[in-house]
Amino acid sequence: MQLEDGTYKSELKETPLHDELRAVLGPHAKIDTPDCSVMVDMMVMRLLLNEVATNAVKYSPSQKHISAKARLKQGASTARPPDRS
């Protein structure tokens, strides 16, 4: 894989944060984000979000909802892993 062997060339693109979380987590996930766009490499972001979501599902008790929350802090975007509520 290009990421693992160091040959991947990052391509930043502006994307709505909420839309990207919805695309990865699905229509039933609870998503709490500000109405903002972020400059991200879409492939890397999707890989990371898929990994976090997979781990949340894998290690959460069955029948628990998974939620994701992102917020803006001092002009920079920060994100928290999904809650196991």
Backbone torsions as a table, in degrees:
resi	resn	phi	psi	omega
1	MET	NA	144.3	-177.4
2	GLN	-61.3	-38.2	179.3
3	LEU	-63.6	-42.4	-176.3
4	GLU	-71.2	-34.8	-177.6
5	ASP	-93.3	2.3	174.6
6	GLY	79.8	11.9	-178.7
7	THR	-99.0	-1.8	-178.5
8	TYR	-70.9	132.9	176.5
9	LYS	-104.5	116.3	-177.3
10	SER	-65.5	140.9	177.5
11	GLU	-130.7	104.0	-179.0
12	LEU	-78.5	141.2	179.5
13	LYS	-144.3	140.6	176.4
14	GLU	-77.0	128.0	-178.9
15	THR	-143.2	143.2	175.7
16	PRO	-65.3	123.4	-176.2
17	LEU	-58.7	-47.3	-178.2
18	HIS	-59.6	-43.3	-179.0
19	ASP	-62.7	-40.0	-179.2
20	GLU	-68.5	-41.8	176.5
21	LEU	-62.4	-41.6	179.2
22	ARG	-62.7	-41.8	-179.4
23	ALA	-62.2	-36.6	-177.8
24	VAL	-84.8	-44.0	-173.0
25	LEU	-86.3	-19.7	176.9
26	GLY	96.1	172.4	-172.3
27	PRO	-72.9	-16.6	-175.9
28	HIS	-98.3	-5.4	-179.8
29	ALA	-74.2	144.4	174.3
30	LYS	-86.3	120.6	-177.2
31	ILE	-124.3	125.2	-179.2
32	ASP	-121.7	101.5	-179.6
33	THR	-138.0	154.7	172.4
34	PRO	-71.4	160.2	177.5
35	ASP	-80.1	89.8	-177.8
36	CYS	-150.6	162.8	173.4
37	SER	-110.7	153.9	179.4
38	VAL	-127.6	150.3	174.9
39	MET	-91.5	110.7	-176.9
40	VAL	-141.6	160.3	168.6
41	ASP	-85.0	113.5	-173.2
42	MET	-59.1	-41.3	-178.6
43	MET	-64.5	-45.2	-179.3
44	VAL	-66.5	-43.1	179.7
45	MET	-60.8	-45.1	179.7
46	ARG	-64.4	-40.4	176.9
47	LEU	-59.9	-46.5	-179.5
48	LEU	-65.4	-46.2	-180.0
49	LEU	-64.3	-39.2	176.7
50	ASN	-62.5	-41.1	179.8
51	GLU	-64.9	-45.2	179.2
52	VAL	-63.5	-45.1	-179.7
53	ALA	-65.1	-41.6	178.1
54	THR	-60.8	-44.3	178.9
55	ASN	-66.7	-38.0	178.3
56	ALA	-61.9	-43.6	178.9
57	VAL	-67.6	-43.9	-176.6
58	LYS	-63.1	-40.7	-173.4
59	TYR	-101.8	2.6	176.8
60	SER	-91.1	147.7	173.3
61	PRO	-60.1	148.1	-179.9
62	SER	-61.2	153.4	-179.7
63	GLN	68.2	13.2	175.6
64	LYS	-93.9	143.0	177.5
65	HIS	-81.7	145.7	176.4
66	ILE	-109.8	134.0	178.7
67	SER	-129.2	157.5	177.9
68	ALA	-128.5	143.3	-179.4
69	LYS	-136.4	135.3	174.6
70	ALA	-132.6	151.3	179.6
71	ARG	-148.5	163.0	175.4
72	LEU	-96.0	137.8	179.5
73	LYS	-138.7	117.0	179.3
74	GLN	48.9	45.3	176.4
75	GLY	79.3	-3.7	178.2
76	ALA	-115.0	147.3	-179.3
77	SER	-88.7	139.5	175.3
78	THR	-127.7	155.7	-180.0
79	ALA	-137.3	150.1	176.3
80	ARG	-110.4	150.4	173.2
81	PRO	-62.9	158.9	178.2
82	PRO	-57.6	142.2	174.5
83	ASP	-78.7	150.3	173.1
84	ARG	-106.9	79.0	-177.0
85	SER	-102.5	NA	NA
